[in-house]
Amino acid sequence: MAGKRLLLLAHAPSPNTERLRDAVLAGAREIAGVAVVSRAPLAATPEDVLAADALILGTPENLGYMSGALKDFFDRCYHPCLERTQGRPYALYIRAGNDGAGARRSVESVATGLRWRAVQEPLIFRGEWREEFERACHELGMAMAAGLEAGVF
């Protein structure tokens, strides 16, 4: 049984955002000592967050902001998690239609309020679709899971 738990909260409303989510999962699942759980933001609960040792958040940029689904997750889970998840490591990836800055800012604002700890700079995938986006997400999933397994965070 895995000792650590990694939660992927990814809003994936399109084939390309599904590919990003699936690449994160594939990378994370390469690390045997970590249980990897994936939830759509609208299905996620505070209990999912409380059970996780680290999180990866994935969102498309919608009108310069995080997706409504991820915002809904934060609205429902903020207060139940506020005092109980401080210091929780997280990473973020964004499929940006513009520059991704507004989506990044909106997620980081909530994560700062929760006192979560970013363990790397967000991945922001801008412009036309490129295969390298999937490779970067695969590496993100693997790095987060390996960091958990090794006790780095």
N, C-alpha and C positions, 0 to 999 in steps of 0.2 A: 504494500500500500504506500502511496506517495505521502511524503511528510509535509510538503508545502503545497499551497493551492494558488494558482494563477487564474484570475478572472479576466476574460476578454469581453468587454462591452462594446459592441460594434454595430452601428446602424449601417445596414448594407442594402439600400433600396434599388441598386442597379447591378447589372452583371459585373461591372468593373469594381464596385465596392465589395461585392461578394468575393471576388478574386483576392482583394486585399485581405479581407477577413480570413479567408481560407489559407492564405499564405502565412499569416500570423499563427494560426492554429497548427499548421504543418510544422513550422519551425519550433514552436513551443513543445509540441508532442514528441520531438526528437530527444528531449531530456526526460529520461525515465523516472527520475526521482521527484517529479512535480505533477500534480493533478491539474489538468487544464480544463476549465469550464468556460463555455461560451454562452452568452445570453444577448438577445436583442434588448436594447434599452427599455422598450415598452414592456418586456416580460421580466426584467430584472427587479429584484426586491432588495430591501435593506439587508436581509439575511444573506443574500449572495455576497454582498460587500463585506459584511462582518465575518463571513467564513473564509474570505480570501486573504492571502498574505501579500499580494501585489495585484495591480490591475493594469490592463492595457485598454485605452479608450480609443475608439475609432469613429470618425464622423465625416460625412461630406460637409463641405461648406455650403450653407444655405443663406443666400442674401447677406453674405458677410458675417455669418454667425454659425454656431454649432447647429446641428440638426435639431428639429423640434423634438424628436424622439429622445435624444440625449438630454436635452433640457428638461423634458418630462421626467426622465429618470432622476436627474439631480433634484428637481422639485419634490419628488416623492421620498427620496432617500437622504436628503441633506440633514435634516434634524435627527432622524434615528441613528445616523452614522457620525454626527459631528463630534461628540465626545469620545467615541469608541474606536475611531480609525485614524487618529492623529499620527502623523509620521508614515502613513501607508505609502509605500513606493508605487509610482505609476509612470506610465509612458503614454504618449499620444501620437496618433497619426491622423492626418487630414487629407482628404481628396478635395483639392481646392479648384473651384471654378474661376476664382479671381486670384488673389495673392495669398489667401489663407490667414491673413493677419487677424481679421475680426473673429474668425472661428477659434483661432489659437487663444486670443485674448479672452474670449468668453469662457472657454473651458478652464484656462489657467486661473481666471478670477474665482470660479467656484472651487477649484482644487485648492487654491490658496486659503479660501475661507474654511475649507475642511481640514486644512493644515496637512494635506498630502504632500509628498516629496517627489518631485520629478527626478527621475534617475538618468534622463538624457534629454537633449533638445528634441522638440517635436519633429516628426517627419511630416513635411508638407509637400504633397505631390501636386504640382502645378502643371497646367497646360495639357497638351494632347497626351493620351495614354501611352506609356512606355513600359516595356517589360521589366525594366529596372525597378519599377514601383513594387512589383511582387517580390523581387529578390530582397529589397530593403525590408519589406514586411516579414518575410521569412526570417531574416537575420534578427529583426526586432523580437519576434516571438522566441527564437532560440536564445538570444541574449538575456531576455527577462527571465525565462525559465532557468537558464544556467546560473544566473545571478542568485536566484532564489535557492536553488539546490546547493550552491556553494556557500550560502550564508552571507553574501556580499550586501544584500539588503533584505 
